[in-house]
Amino acid sequence: MNQAANFGPGGATRLTHWGVIRAEGADAASFLHGQLSNDFSRLDARHARLAAYCTAQGRMLASLIGCKHSPDDIWLACSADVLPATLKRLSMFVLRAKARLSDASSTLLAIGLAGSSASAWLGSEAPAAAWDKAERDGASIVRLPDAEGQPRWLWLGPAEAADAVLAALPALTPELWRWLEVRSGVAHIVAATSGQLVPQMLNYELVGGVDFKKGCYPGQEVVARSQYLGKLKRRAFLLSAEAELQPGQEVVWSEDPGQPAGVIALSAPNPTDGWSALAELKLSATAGGSLHLGSAEGATLSLQPLPYALPHEASSA
């Protein structure tokens, strides 16, 4: 079945499951550079950054998409259910930096744009490559990784401009957008997975979420060690199932049913039937046997191809 054949022209949908943190001030970029896994010191008006915010043990508390609206104004989109804790923790470390962090979710909204209708509406202004960014009518438009052959963009802009964007494009259902998020192979951290996963467990260094040359940030030593010392033993994989899947649910491997083999990181109902998910898994659990939800007697989970290549240690597991 060609799932993309049912996509139609695409459209736009309000991303109510996303929120926006605003970082303002002369030191906003340098402060974020010292806290997140990607390079914000060189962030310019034409690019965005995917980044992880980690504990000292390298576990992701949140994932964020950051872009500059002006030299001293950076917008950070993240899952709404981790925003309050992320904002509180980041604010603890501002100290003497000339930076002010705030929850801007009521004044800056997130809209997902996808498909041919969005491409036509954006026209020549459409950012072409993943994590490229453009400005349009006071909003930032970030190109996201494609999913199911469909181009996608994140629109971040003033609340008063959002209705005009939504009215200009066909309506895209929130469920379809969430499915495209999963199928893009880029999992964002939600409350159910916060504090559990090192960036490489979600393939973040493969999708532009980690800069290994940028220097120190919380968890940097663990993330670097995971990259350079020995083989990684866990990765993110795409799964499908007939049963409902939710972030935080455990995955069990038939060959070692006494302990979890991984966890569901992001999930959404398939537009035709069943569910799709991105799951963090032991590489050994993908080499044979069967995967199940919750227990060895749980629903069967089927591996699906990712939209990008995994390194040799994963692909040959």
Secondary structure, 3 states (H helix, E strand, C coil): CCHHHHCCCCEEEECCCEEEEEEECCCHHHHHHCCECCCCCCCCCCEEEEEEEECCCCCEEEEEEEEEEECCEEEEEEECCCHHHHHHHHHHCCCCCCCEEEECCCCEEEEEEEHHHHHHHHHHHCCCCCCEEEEECCEEEEEEEEECCEEEEEEEEEHHHHHHHHHHCCECCHHHHHHHHHHCCCCCCCCCCCCCCCHHHHCHHHCCCCCCCCCCCCCHHHHHHHHHCCCCCEEEEEEEECCCCCCCCEEEECCCCCCEEEEEEEEEECCCCCEEEEEEEEHHHHCCCCEEECCCCCCEEEEECCCCCCCHHHHCC
